[in-house]
Amino acid sequence: MQEFHFPTWVNKFTLLVIGTGLAVAGYLATCLFAATHPEIINVGHRPKQPVPFSHKLHAGQLKMDCRYCHNTVERAGHAAVPPAATCGNCHGGNRTTGEFVDGAWQAGRDLGVVHPEKSTLEPIRLSLETDKSVLWERVHDLPDFVYFNHSVHIARGVSCVSCHGRIDQMEVVEQVKTLSMKWCLECHRNPVPHIRDPQMVTQLDMTWESPEVEEAYHKEWAEKLGVNPNVNCSTCHR
């Protein structure tokens, strides 16, 4: 029986198929990596909120301290989302001053209420009336397997601006840092440029006379606070 031999061009064709397969696989892997990179899927994330809250107005123009609304950052792991009652302090409804006289309430002057009829604030007024929370959309959301504690960073003088950017200039809050593991490790390995007086962590527009003065300032506070963050895996993956 005569032996069958493939023609010589098959060898080249086989190599071409293998090479094409590897090229396609590499292309798809590159696309997948690029599409899931934190720079692509995280930075610029700005979900639509049920109430159009302007940080540029409240934190920027009105100079409201971040901790007025996010009042747990100094003592808890999470930066609390403010309840409707906090919004209601300014936008809640008609309120008056007064006092009790002989067991009876004597009303004083009316307190001004900011935008009492504004339609976009209806979810706030409804929440105050029904005790049902406003369903805010999270902007900065770390994976569940990552442990992060706000209070530890605040106590060590890490400003809000280091992670969240110039929130006081944002009409609509968006994510400006990747919040990736690489990004966090870079800060833990060289934290000094981010350290300041813990009392000034919400002062987002701090400036210095010169780069040399700024460098000396950060170094001084890093030494005062004894900043020496861990870089091992168990710090965040517990």
C-alpha positions, 0 to 999 in steps of 0.5 A: 500500500502506497504511503500518503504524504501531505504536500509541503505547503501544509507545513507552512499553512499549519504554522500560519494557523498557529501564528494567527491563533496566537495573535488573535488570543493575544489581541483578545487578552489585550482588549480584556486587560484594557477594558477591565483596567481601573483607569478605564472602568473606575476613573470618571465614574459619576452615577446619576443621583436621586437628588442633584447635590452640588459639592461645588456649591456646598463644600466649595462656595459655602465652605461646608466641612466634609464632616458635617455630612460624612460625620463618621470618617473620624471614628469609623471605617466608613464615611457615612452617607448623610441621612435626609435629616441632615439635608433637612437641617437646611431644606426640611420645612418651615421651622421657627424659634421660640421658647416655653413660657409657663408650660406653653410654647411661644413661637418666635421668628420664622427660620428661613428654609432653603429652596422650600418648593424646589422640585429636585428636593422632593425626594428629601422632603418625602424621606423626611415625611415617610422615614424612608431613606434616599437611595443614593448611588455610591461613587467610590466603591471598593471590592468586598474583599478589600478592607479600608478604614477611613478613620485610620487615614484621617487620624494620620493626616491623609486629606480627603483630596488625596483620594477623592480629588477636589470634591469642592470643585465638582458639580457632580462627584466623580471618581478621579483616582483608580483606587487600585491595589497598585495605587494604594501600595504606591501611597503606603510605600511613600506616604509622606507627600500626603500627610498633613495636620489631621485638623486640616484634612478637609481643607482641600485648597491648601497651598504652600509658599514653595515646593520646598516649604510643602515638602518640609511641612509633609515631612514634619507631620509624618514624623509627628504622627509616626506614619509608617503604613504596612505594605503586607497583604494582610493589611487590606486582605483580612 
